[in-house]
């Protein structure tokens, strides 16, 4: 019997964002307490057990006083993902009101069991459940005891007398802000905007299909769709504004304006996943025609849509594929456009379907599990590509000159990354004509370099031109030899929509091991867990990166409180910020800082050495986010930073604003220092040497921001709200407040491509600058031969008051 049936029967998921399902993702059992102001205020107490959340409604809330025996009414089981739910359940829905996470953490049975869950289930069945909570507010031993004479499933929640107990009056509402209390149970009639499920309409990294070792993808649980030969495009639509992105988040809205114009007719807020193609005279997708269209946009393109990721405030990615398809079909049919086409799923035998698509001259099919959820950025076995012809993507590491004639290219030198090394897979000398030859050669010239990037020596009887390994080609071939070389390769196209770094696959390493750094022994765990699915970068690769660049990053972290941005399940998994360090190894330094917002002291982590850096990386901290000030003068920053944050505007405009900011500083006689954010923007620093408090520094930063805005008003904004600064660069001076953090110089960022926040010489800030140029793969090598563009930063202390008097 489905233990969630009662939960599902009470809810209409087209009108509420409450989670529909979820599975346990850790070895520890989770608990959560949610303050739920519905028709009556109460607290929901939930324990993860047997794949669901066993749930009780506690009218007066939990207590740490053993004298308080709080009534707890057991209700229907909730899905595991409900432990992260927080937001509004709209009017007209079951439990309408406001939900706030009051406490969460992990729990374990009080009694030791060989199988803890089995033991807890037996206790639950007997009506006497004893456990230990490890939360933020609730800690120690508790019991849930069923009132045996009561037929309404009433229990008592009781605190045991231990070191965490109190004899004082305990009221859960004392920990709730007045703002939350005043809101009460007021809700909108629209769909809830829960932080658990709903996100602003924006780019979602596409789910990817695996290539099977065995084609065991038949049966009633599988459906099939045609594999399309085009550009994978994620479309976002909000308030009739459309953006079209490739899987690497390259903006193709202008290139495929036809499709954008059609999608702008939607009255819905949606995110779609599909493929843009050109069709030949027989109606078959033709990639070469699409490539021609990219050069000369004449004729028509078509958007074949096969998935729906977001609809009117609700993320649909946790819905089963069958449900997403039903919604998508209705949605696309409402457009009534022959250029935006719904891709149906078919049932049948994959072998027969492959024969059909072969006769139609198509590439193959994609097999999908009918109940699969959408996993952004993940190559999942729930989707499997079955191809008739062999083709794959290879990195072009060079080319040979043609032996004779007017053509410049004799053959392409192809490779694949294996363990971060570019392995030669063969030469390809066919598949392009004279016109293509000239175009390819023109594209190759900017990437020429003096040395080979391949691991093996390659010889040829005509001159060889080596290329930076950044270009990807799709190649058709008959088969691969035993040593991995291609037989009968034919060039198909350059993939401008993809980045070569996604093809690097770092080597596997020991999953759990001990690392000694000085006197400190670190236990490193789950080192082969994938953190960047698109790039196959593991947690261990992140640890190795920080190990290799520790000497460069530590000067920007030393003595600074850190806000830990933890991604325990990688860049597409749930993440959280941790400021308060409650438990730590003895050697790790922390500093207590009073928080007026929380009205309590917070123990911030300090990272002063390599051991600390590796410790934080092992916690899942992909990026390092320090304060702008150091201890002991924590109220006086030593940096002032201008953060240039683009809002729906090309990166070249960010460069233009950065150069304008430099001119403003130059006019004031101030030396400024610049770095990429590693995400979408630019950070510009000056050194103020802890001479002023945050308020003075913030006001000076505001003065600079206003000057920059005056210099380039058409492309800059000082508006904090993104909706009020569309298509402009936000000149953010508010980062200069106590407690604000930015990604450190040399910090990784949790973005596709594992980009790095990279210090630059101002001469490098050109319109050719790309964020992905600096990443986990190349930064350690670049640092070995590069001068430090920030070496003068701490030698220049700006006198702000003197500047203002000028």
Secondary structure, DSSP 8 states (H G I E B T S, - for coil): --TTHHHHHT--TTT----------SSSEEEEEEEEESSSEEEEEEEEETTEEEEEEETT---S-TT-EEEEEEEEEE-GGGGG--EEE-TTSTT-EEEEEEEEEEEEESS--SSHHHHHHHHHHHTEEEEEEEESS-EEEEEEEE-TT-TT-EEEEEE-SSTT--SS---GGGGS-HHHHHHTT---SS----TTT---S------EEEE-SS----STTEEEEEE--SEEEEEEEETTEEEEE-TT--B-TTTTHHHHHHHTT-SS-EEEEEEEE-B-TTS-B-HHHHHHHHHS--S--EEEEEEEEEETTEE-TTS-HHHHHHHHHHHHHHH--TTEEE---B-S-HHHHHHHHHHTT--EEEEEETT----TT-EEEEEEEEESSEEEEEEEEEEEE-SSSS--EEEEEEEEEETTEEEEEEEE--S--HHHHHHHHHHHHTTEESS--BSS----SS-EEEEEEEEEEEEEESEE-TTS-EES-EEEEE-TTS-GGGG-------SSEEEEETTEEEEE--TTSEEETTTTEEHHHHHHHHHHTHHHHGGGTTT-EE-EEE-TT-TTS--EEE----S--TTS-EEEEEETTTTEEEEEEE--SHHHHHHHHHTTB-S-EE-SB-SS-TTSBSEEEEEEEEESS-HHHHHHHHHHHHHHHHHTT---EEEE-SSSSEEEEEE-TT-S-HHHHHHHHHHHHHHHHHHSTTTEE--SSGGGSTTEEEEE-TT-STT--EE-TT-B-SSTT-BB--EE-GGG-STT--GGGSBTTTHHHHHHH---TTTTGGG----HHHHHH-
